[in-house]
Amino acid sequence: MLLVLNEHRDILQDWVRGAPDLVIETLSPSTEARDRGIKLKAYARYGVGEYWIVDPVAQAIEVYHLASEGFCLAGKLAKGMTVETRLLPGFSLAVASVFKL
């Protein structure tokens, strides 16, 4: 999943032609190493501002912010906590709501 803010909507053409503001990946056993390795580095290199990793096994969301040296872990949020993004002031999401069946 990705989010492109209105001020960057020009990257949305026949496909996404630039870095989204936020990318959200949901881990699975077959993609975990790739999501935490290759993709994390690639998204940072191309300028994705924020990267969330949703871990269904741990029932947690990791939030990474882009810094000059790459992504830095801003927080690991579990049930009972709320995830927010600095990209959308006022937006919040209960972590537990992501894992409801």
C-alpha positions in Angstrom: 0.0 0.0 0.0 1.2 3.5 -0.6 0.2 7.1 0.1 0.9 10.0 -2.2 0.1 13.4 -0.8 -1.8 15.9 -2.9 1.3 18.1 -3.4 3.1 15.1 -5.0 0.1 13.8 -7.1 2.0 14.6 -10.3 3.9 11.3 -9.8 0.6 9.4 -10.4 0.5 8.8 -14.1 0.1 5.5 -15.9 2.0 4.2 -12.9 3.7 5.8 -10.0 6.6 7.8 -11.4 8.4 8.9 -8.3 8.7 8.2 -4.6 5.4 7.8 -2.6 5.3 9.7 0.7 4.4 6.5 2.7 4.8 2.8 1.9 3.1 0.1 4.0 4.2 -3.5 3.7 2.6 -6.5 5.5 5.1 -9.2 6.3 4.7 -12.8 5.4 7.1 -15.6 6.0 8.2 -15.5 2.3 8.7 -11.7 2.1 10.0 -10.7 5.5 13.7 -10.7 4.7 13.0 -8.8 1.4 10.8 -6.2 3.2 13.3 -5.6 6.0 16.3 -5.7 3.7 16.2 -4.9 0.0 12.9 -2.9 0.0 13.9 -0.9 3.1 17.1 0.2 1.5 15.5 0.8 -1.9 12.7 2.9 -0.5 15.2 5.0 1.4 17.5 5.4 -1.6 14.6 6.6 -3.8 13.3 9.1 -1.1 10.2 7.5 0.4 9.5 9.7 3.4 8.0 7.1 5.7 7.9 3.2 5.7 5.6 1.1 7.9 6.1 -2.6 8.3 3.0 -4.5 9.6 4.0 -7.7 11.4 0.9 -10.0 11.7 2.8 -12.5 13.9 4.0 -9.9 16.4 0.8 -7.9 15.9 2.9 -4.8 15.7 3.6 -2.0 13.3 7.1 -0.6 12.9 7.4 3.0 11.7 10.5 4.2 10.0 11.3 7.8 9.1 13.7 8.8 6.3 16.9 10.5 7.6 20.1 11.4 5.8 21.6 8.0 6.5 18.6 6.0 5.5 15.5 4.9 7.5 15.6 5.2 11.3 13.1 3.3 13.4 10.8 5.8 14.9 8.8 3.3 16.9 7.4 -0.2 17.2 3.8 -0.1 18.1 1.8 -3.0 19.5 -1.8 -3.6 20.5 -3.1 -1.0 23.0 -1.1 1.7 21.1 -1.9 4.1 18.4 0.1 4.6 15.2 0.4 8.1 13.7 2.1 9.6 10.7 3.8 13.0 10.6 2.5 13.2 7.0 -1.1 13.5 8.1 -1.5 15.7 11.2 -4.4 14.5 13.3 -4.6 11.0 11.7 -4.3 8.1 14.1 -5.1 4.4 14.0 -5.4 1.9 16.8 -2.9 -0.8 16.2 -5.3 -3.4 17.4 -7.8 -2.5 14.7 -5.4 -3.6 12.0 -5.3 -7.1 13.4 -9.0 -7.7 14.0 -10.4 -10.7 12.1 
